[in-house]
Amino acid sequence: MASRGKTETSKLKQNLEEQLDRLMQQLQDLEECREELDADEYEETKKETLEQLSEFNDSLKKIMS
């Protein structure tokens, strides 16, 4: 039973790391494509991504407590 908990914890950790990687990649892609976007589109997309990062951080804090 303990090994099942370790497996689930490992999978959760992997999923969280992948989600963080996706969000960071999204920010990087956004910066690389900045010139291709109009200012409003860039700002809105960046704002949404930063909100997602904030929500991710809040979820991570809940999990850690």
WOTA-V443464 format. One record per backbone hydrogen bond with DSSP energy under -1.0 kcal/mol. CO is the residue of the C=O (numbers start at 1). NH is the residue of the N-H. E is the energy in kcal/mol with one decimal. If there is no record, write none. Layout:
CO	NH	E
CO	NH	E
//
This chain:
1	5	-1.6
2	6	-2.0
3	7	-2.3
4	8	-2.6
5	9	-2.5
6	10	-2.4
7	11	-2.4
8	12	-2.5
9	13	-2.5
10	14	-2.4
11	15	-2.6
12	16	-2.5
13	17	-2.4
14	18	-2.4
15	19	-2.4
16	20	-2.5
17	21	-2.4
18	22	-2.4
19	23	-2.2
20	24	-2.5
21	25	-2.5
22	26	-2.3
23	27	-1.9
24	28	-2.2
25	29	-3.1
26	30	-2.2
27	31	-2.2
28	32	-2.2
29	33	-1.9
33	36	-1.4
34	37	-1.0
38	42	-2.6
39	43	-2.6
40	44	-2.6
41	45	-2.4
42	46	-2.7
43	47	-2.6
44	48	-2.4
45	49	-2.3
46	50	-2.7
47	51	-2.2
48	52	-2.2
49	53	-2.2
50	54	-2.1
51	55	-2.6
52	56	-2.5
53	57	-2.5
54	58	-2.5
55	59	-2.5
56	60	-2.5
57	61	-2.3
58	62	-1.9
59	63	-2.3
60	64	-2.3
61	65	-1.3
//
